[in-house]
């Protein structure tokens, strides 16, 4: 059972914007950087956002990240059919049983 | 370009030990970074198994720690995963990946390998 909660699914029409929330606690999101991963069907996850809001080389600026308190948000603007995928947040959990944690995952559907 | 490639048996019997290797190309493990294993049961989310530094320092998910061993072979530029006493619940796609530090993001991933636990 993940300690990071995401909505199971979000959807929007092509060209529109979607946001995906990732809710945690002070032991994880509240005190550590958040990253976001995109997993296209049948493929390995791909890093989209790191250190809350930075994009690796090659990731378009349609993807953005933010963090406030114990929650983080991934935004996707100008939605494209190729964005249809599962998205996961991730961060370190600094509790007594310290470990890396991923969110529950969100399926983005382009209508 | 950094590339990671998992290899190992696709079928393991219950109670036996799952063994996988991740071969790294385009970067020398001895140069730094952390090297980790992540798994994903069919239709489910991602779970971090553990990570290792080139020096051999290891970090494991507490939920799996009693059954997991991660090791590194810098001479072959690869690292390995052993998961003992497997059950059907360990059936998953296993990914290897690289992270800057153990607490940070994973920037390069292998393509993943499906391991099925079944008699």
Interface residues (C-beta under 8 A of the other chain):
Chain A: X2 X32 X33 X35 X37 X43 X44 X45 X46 X47 X50 X51 X56 X88 X90 X92 X97 X98 X99 X100 X101 X102 X103 X104 X105
Chain B: X36 X38 X45 X46 X47 X48 X51 X59 X60 X61 X62 X63 X95 X102 X103 X104 X105 X106 X107 X109 X110 X111 X112
